[in-house]
Amino acid sequence: MGLIGQKVQGIFTVEKGGKKVADAIIINGTAYAPVRAVSEATGAILTVEGKKIIMGDVVVGGVLPSRDVSVSSELSTKRDEVVAEIEKKAQQIANHKELRIKVWETFIKENPNSTTIPQWQASLDEANTQLVQFENELAFYQAELAQINAALGE
């Protein structure tokens, strides 16, 4: 049984790396997506011969041969941006530890009988929570840098 005349039951979004690649339609519980969009997203070489669509092997690093130079340049630029973000985030973490966490810890330690310790402790807890968020963001940038370096063969 062919697909011609079948009812489309839904539309799904095909994504790679959080970015939309294409829309896929659902017919009889099966998703159908544009072959060219999917092949380009995966880095596979696609050729058409008559009524045949042929998907070749994925090129190392997902880079198509005709795009090697521009993709490499784009990746180098992206790497520079990510390195700058890593440096900014590392400085933000150092400042946060020095100007927020250390201050609240000092207030609590040097004023053990103060009636405001619960508020200071709440501020310290909030600062520690924010520190974890900053450290997670740093880890994200570091992982992104590792992926870029791997794609560049470094």
SULMOMO-V388229 format. One record per helix or strand. SS is the DSSP state (A for helix, B for strand). FROM is the first residue (numbers start at 0). TO is the last residue. Records with the same first field share a line. If there is no record, write none. Layout:
BEGIN
SS: FROM-TO / FROM-TO
END
This chain:
BEGIN
B: 9-15 / 18-26 / 29-32 / 43-48 / 51-57
A: 34-41 / 59-61 / 64-109 / 116-150
END
